[in-house]
């Protein structure tokens, strides 16, 4: 199952910095795509991380440690993919 996690730039940077190099989560984070789009006149700038469920769960665990305000967005992305 492919999961797409959308994060703000600051959340992305916190997760990238807080995830061990060489881990499955870090590999997915490193491959993230930069996104910019407007929704309702509001510009969103951030990153989209495409990953499988195992990587998403590892990213979620990392977020709980180093970026707790991203946890809800990651949980929603996992639930949406099901």
N, C-alpha and C positions, 0 to 999 in steps of 0.2 A: 504494500500500500504506500503510495506517494503522499507525503505530507508537506504542505507549504506553510512555513512559519514566517509571519511578517513582524518585523521589529523596528523600532526607532533606531536611529544611528547610535544614540547613547547606550541603549540596551544591547545592541549588537556588539559594540565595543567592549562593554562590561563582560558579556558572555565570552567573547573571543579571548579577552585577557584572563578570564577566570577558568578557562577550560584547558586541561593538560594537552600540550602538543603531542601529536601522534594518536590521540584518542579518536574514536569514531565520531564523537560529537564535534571535536575540533576540526576534523576533516570536512564535515558538512558545513560548519560555520565558515571555514575558509573558502568554500565554493559558492557562498551566497552571492546573489545578484543585487546590485544597487537598484533601487526603484525610486521613482519620483512620479507622483500623479496627484491630480486635484480631485477632491470629492466634495461636492457642495460648496465650491469656492475656497476650500481649505487645501493647501498644498501639504502632501505627506511626503517626507523624504526618509528613507530608511533602507532596509534590506529584506530580501525574501530568501529564506533558507529552504531548499528542497532536500528532503531526507526521507528515510524509511522510518518505521515505527520505533525500532531499536535506537536509532540515532536521536529521534525526537524525545524519547524517554531519557536518554543521557543528557540532552540539552536541558530538559526540564529539571533533572537533578542538579545540574550545574547552576541553573537559574535560581533554584531554591537557596543555594549557598551564596551566590555573588550578585544576583540581580532579581530580588524577590518581586519587584513590581512588574516583571515580564512573565511571571508564572501564569497568570490568568490568560494572557494572549497565547501562550504555548499550549495550555490545556485546551483552549477553544480550537486551536488548529488541529490538535490530535482528535478531538471529538468530532469536528467537522469532516475529517477524512474517513470516518467510519461509516 
